[in-house]
């Protein structure tokens, strides 16, 4: 492995024939030269074509957490300095991150050089929410697939350990280990009934509700003073009619703001407060 300087970055360069390629002019040229892709990271984001419409990076639909480009969700591919797509080595072609190392048993390369299915041994895997005929489809979990607006894994493991800290909304234990999970765990594009398996040991990640058609939220987004549903049904829900006087920080939240809880959430064997006070029998 040869260590080369790419501008102010250091990258690892692997070559098929051992040739040393000095990058120098390779920063932000749309072609992947560094093995770890740092030569194309943090580059100015170009405009993209979405459903026949040109979207500039400043467009409100870009990086808003919604897949407006329904085919591959390209409007959410490059956000906050993180990539959720894969750039083929030595090529201008980009593919959805979910296509990397995800053709288990049926190897079909989508990159010209076949690097989308190279070095896949040992990759973390999960069962896809979209099974193939007669057998379960396995997906590879990597930095290109974690914490995207659409849940890909049946057990939501692709929503754990986000690289972007702004996407972290929940902490829970997974197989006994403390893990973070993303804001997208209640997949707004999921079809009801909601049939995902839980990753969290206490199943807090599947406590999703639908206060209005087309609006799927985590229960902790109800009665929080913020309108998440277009119809505002999340704040006008019947559970919001009776709130506690005491407050706590809810587990599914990006802030440390203490809020009251619906009375019905107390002593229901579901820990809704980070400090567990809603289930503290000594305070009953």
C-alpha positions as CSV (number, residue, x, y, z in Angstrom):
1,X,0.0,0.0,0.0
2,X,1.3,3.4,-1.0
3,X,0.5,6.5,1.1
4,X,0.0,9.6,-1.1
5,X,-0.8,13.1,-0.4
6,X,-4.0,14.5,-1.9
7,X,-4.0,18.2,-1.2
8,X,-4.3,18.6,2.5
9,X,-5.4,14.9,2.9
10,X,-3.5,11.6,3.1
11,X,-5.1,8.7,1.3
12,X,-4.3,5.1,0.7
13,X,-3.9,4.1,-3.0
14,X,-4.2,0.6,-4.2
15,X,-3.4,-0.2,-7.8
16,X,-4.1,-3.4,-9.7
17,X,-0.6,-3.6,-11.2
18,X,1.3,-2.0,-8.4
19,X,1.9,1.2,-10.4
20,X,2.3,4.3,-8.2
21,X,0.0,7.1,-9.4
22,X,0.7,10.5,-8.1
23,X,-2.6,12.3,-7.6
24,X,-1.6,15.9,-7.3
25,X,-4.3,17.2,-9.7
26,X,-6.9,14.7,-8.7
27,X,-8.8,16.6,-6.0
28,X,-12.5,17.0,-6.7
29,X,-12.3,15.9,-10.4
30,X,-15.2,13.5,-10.1
31,X,-12.9,10.4,-10.4
32,X,-12.0,8.3,-7.4
33,X,-8.2,8.1,-7.0
34,X,-7.8,7.5,-3.3
35,X,-8.8,4.1,-2.0
36,X,-10.6,5.8,0.9
37,X,-12.2,8.4,-1.4
38,X,-10.8,11.4,0.5
39,X,-9.8,13.0,-2.8
40,X,-13.5,13.4,-3.6
41,X,-14.8,14.2,-0.1
42,X,-15.7,17.6,1.1
43,X,-15.9,18.9,-2.5
44,X,-18.3,21.5,-3.7
45,X,-21.6,19.7,-4.4
46,X,-22.8,19.9,-8.0
47,X,-26.3,20.4,-9.1
48,X,-28.3,17.1,-9.7
49,X,-31.2,16.2,-11.9
50,X,-34.1,14.9,-9.9
51,X,-37.2,13.6,-11.6
52,X,-36.4,15.8,-14.6
53,X,-35.8,18.9,-12.5
54,X,-32.3,20.4,-11.8
55,X,-31.7,20.9,-8.1
56,X,-28.9,23.2,-6.9
57,X,-27.2,22.2,-3.6
58,X,-29.0,25.1,-1.8
59,X,-32.4,23.8,-2.9
60,X,-34.6,23.1,0.2
61,X,-35.2,19.5,-1.0
62,X,-31.5,18.7,-0.9
63,X,-30.5,17.0,2.4
64,X,-33.9,17.6,4.0
65,X,-34.2,13.9,5.2
66,X,-36.7,13.1,2.5
67,X,-36.1,11.1,-0.7
68,X,-37.5,13.5,-3.3
69,X,-35.5,11.7,-6.0
70,X,-37.5,8.5,-5.6
71,X,-35.3,6.2,-7.7
72,X,-32.1,6.3,-5.7
73,X,-32.6,9.2,-3.3
74,X,-29.8,11.1,-4.9
75,X,-30.9,14.4,-3.2
76,X,-29.7,12.8,0.1
77,X,-26.4,11.3,-1.2
78,X,-24.0,14.1,-0.1
79,X,-25.0,15.8,3.1
80,X,-23.1,17.6,5.9
81,X,-19.8,16.4,4.5
82,X,-20.8,12.7,4.4
83,X,-21.3,10.4,1.4
84,X,-24.2,8.0,1.0
85,X,-23.2,6.7,-2.4
86,X,-20.2,4.9,-3.9
87,X,-17.9,6.4,-6.6
88,X,-16.5,3.7,-8.8
89,X,-12.7,3.6,-8.8
90,X,-11.1,5.4,-11.8
91,X,-14.5,6.3,-13.2
92,X,-17.1,9.1,-13.1
93,X,-19.9,6.6,-12.4
94,X,-21.6,6.6,-9.0
95,X,-23.9,4.0,-7.6
96,X,-26.2,3.8,-4.6
97,X,-24.3,2.7,-1.5
98,X,-26.7,-0.2,-1.0
99,X,-25.4,-1.8,-4.2
100,X,-21.9,-2.2,-2.7
101,X,-21.1,-5.8,-1.7
102,X,-24.8,-6.6,-1.9
103,X,-25.0,-9.2,-4.7
104,X,-24.3,-12.1,-2.5
105,X,-24.5,-15.3,-4.6
106,X,-25.3,-13.3,-7.7
107,X,-22.2,-11.3,-8.6
108,X,-23.2,-8.5,-11.0
109,X,-20.8,-5.6,-11.1
110,X,-22.2,-2.2,-11.4
111,X,-18.8,-0.4,-11.5
112,X,-16.7,-0.8,-14.7
113,X,-13.8,-2.2,-12.8
114,X,-15.9,-4.4,-10.6
115,X,-14.6,-2.7,-7.4
116,X,-18.2,-2.5,-6.0
117,X,-17.9,-6.2,-5.2
118,X,-14.2,-6.3,-4.3
119,X,-13.0,-6.9,-0.8
120,X,-16.4,-7.8,0.5
121,X,-15.3,-10.7,2.8
122,X,-15.9,-9.9,6.5
123,X,-18.4,-7.1,5.8
124,X,-21.3,-6.7,8.3
125,X,-24.4,-8.1,6.8
126,X,-28.2,-7.9,7.4
127,X,-31.4,-9.3,5.9
128,X,-33.0,-6.9,3.4
129,X,-36.6,-5.7,4.1
130,X,-37.2,-6.7,0.4
131,X,-36.6,-10.4,0.1
132,X,-35.9,-12.0,-3.2
133,X,-38.0,-14.9,-4.6
134,X,-37.7,-18.0,-2.5
135,X,-34.8,-16.7,-0.4
136,X,-33.7,-13.9,1.9
137,X,-31.6,-11.2,0.3
138,X,-28.5,-10.2,2.3
139,X,-27.1,-6.7,2.3
140,X,-23.8,-5.3,3.2
141,X,-23.7,-2.6,5.9
142,X,-21.0,0.0,5.3
143,X,-20.5,3.8,5.7
144,X,-22.4,4.3,2.4
145,X,-25.5,2.6,3.7
146,X,-25.7,3.6,7.3
147,X,-28.3,6.1,8.5
148,X,-30.0,6.9,5.2
149,X,-33.6,8.2,5.1
150,X,-34.8,4.7,4.0
151,X,-34.3,1.7,6.3
152,X,-32.8,-1.2,4.3
153,X,-32.3,-3.9,7.0
154,X,-35.1,-5.9,8.5
155,X,-33.5,-5.4,12.0
156,X,-32.5,-1.8,11.3
157,X,-28.8,-2.4,11.8
158,X,-28.1,0.0,8.9
159,X,-29.4,2.7,11.2
160,X,-26.8,2.2,13.9
161,X,-23.5,3.9,14.6
162,X,-24.0,6.9,12.2
163,X,-20.9,8.7,11.0
164,X,-22.8,12.0,11.1
165,X,-23.5,12.9,14.8
166,X,-26.4,15.2,13.8
167,X,-28.4,12.1,12.8
168,X,-28.1,10.4,16.2
169,X,-31.4,10.5,18.0
170,X,-31.4,7.4,20.2
171,X,-29.1,5.4,22.5
172,X,-29.9,1.8,23.4
173,X,-28.2,-1.5,24.1
174,X,-27.9,-3.9,21.1
175,X,-26.9,-7.4,22.1
176,X,-25.8,-5.9,25.4
177,X,-23.6,-3.1,23.9
178,X,-24.5,0.6,24.1
179,X,-25.2,1.7,20.5
180,X,-26.5,4.9,18.8
181,X,-29.4,4.9,16.3
182,X,-30.5,7.4,13.7
183,X,-33.5,9.7,13.4
184,X,-34.8,7.5,10.6
185,X,-35.5,4.4,12.6
186,X,-39.3,4.9,12.0
187,X,-39.1,4.6,8.2
188,X,-41.5,7.1,6.8
189,X,-41.5,5.1,3.6
190,X,-42.5,1.9,5.2
191,X,-45.7,0.1,4.4
192,X,-48.0,-0.6,7.3
193,X,-48.5,-2.8,9.2
194,X,-45.0,-2.0,10.7
195,X,-43.2,-5.3,10.6
196,X,-39.5,-4.5,11.3
197,X,-37.5,-6.5,13.8
198,X,-36.0,-4.7,16.7
199,X,-32.3,-4.1,17.1
200,X,-32.5,-2.5,20.6
201,X,-32.7,-5.1,23.4
202,X,-35.6,-3.2,25.0
203,X,-37.4,-2.7,21.6
204,X,-37.6,1.1,22.0
205,X,-36.5,1.4,18.3
206,X,-39.8,-0.1,17.0
207,X,-42.1,2.1,19.1
208,X,-43.4,3.8,16.0
209,X,-46.9,5.4,15.6
210,X,-48.9,6.8,12.8
211,X,-50.9,9.8,14.1
212,X,-52.1,10.5,10.5
213,X,-52.0,8.7,7.2
214,X,-48.6,9.0,5.6
215,X,-47.0,10.3,8.8
216,X,-45.0,7.6,10.7
217,X,-43.1,8.8,13.7
218,X,-41.4,7.6,16.8
219,X,-43.7,7.8,19.8
220,X,-41.4,10.3,21.5
221,X,-42.2,12.8,18.7
222,X,-45.7,13.1,19.9
223,X,-46.7,16.0,22.1
224,X,-43.2,17.6,21.9
225,X,-44.2,21.0,20.8
226,X,-43.0,20.5,17.2
227,X,-45.3,19.8,14.3
228,X,-43.9,16.8,12.5
229,X,-47.0,15.8,10.5
230,X,-48.4,18.0,7.8
231,X,-51.8,17.9,9.5
232,X,-50.2,18.6,12.9
233,X,-51.8,15.4,14.2
234,X,-48.7,14.5,16.2
235,X,-49.5,17.5,18.5
236,X,-53.3,17.1,18.5
237,X,-53.2,13.4,19.3
238,X,-55.5,12.3,22.1
239,X,-52.5,11.2,24.2
240,X,-51.5,14.9,24.4
241,X,-54.7,15.8,26.2
242,X,-53.2,14.7,29.6
243,X,-49.5,15.5,30.1
244,X,-47.4,15.2,33.3
245,X,-46.3,18.1,35.4
246,X,-42.9,16.6,35.8
247,X,-40.5,16.7,32.8
248,X,-37.6,14.6,31.5
249,X,-35.4,14.2,28.5
250,X,-37.0,11.7,26.1
251,X,-34.8,8.9,24.8
252,X,-35.5,9.6,21.1
253,X,-34.4,13.2,20.8
254,X,-31.6,15.3,19.3
255,X,-31.7,17.8,22.2
256,X,-31.4,17.7,26.0
257,X,-34.7,19.6,26.4
258,X,-36.9,18.3,29.2
259,X,-40.5,17.8,28.2
260,X,-43.6,16.5,29.9
261,X,-44.9,13.0,29.0
262,X,-48.4,11.8,28.3
263,X,-49.7,10.3,31.5
264,X,-50.3,7.0,29.7
265,X,-46.6,6.5,29.3
266,X,-45.9,6.2,33.0
267,X,-45.3,2.7,34.5
268,X,-46.1,0.9,31.2
269,X,-42.8,-1.1,31.3
270,X,-41.4,1.1,28.5
271,X,-38.5,3.4,29.5
272,X,-39.3,6.7,27.8
273,X,-37.1,9.0,29.9
274,X,-33.3,8.8,29.6
275,X,-33.0,8.6,33.3
276,X,-35.8,6.0,33.6
277,X,-37.9,8.2,35.9
278,X,-41.1,7.4,34.2
279,X,-40.7,3.8,35.3
280,X,-39.4,4.5,38.8
281,X,-41.9,2.9,41.1
282,X,-40.5,4.7,44.2
283,X,-41.9,7.9,42.7
284,X,-45.4,6.5,42.2
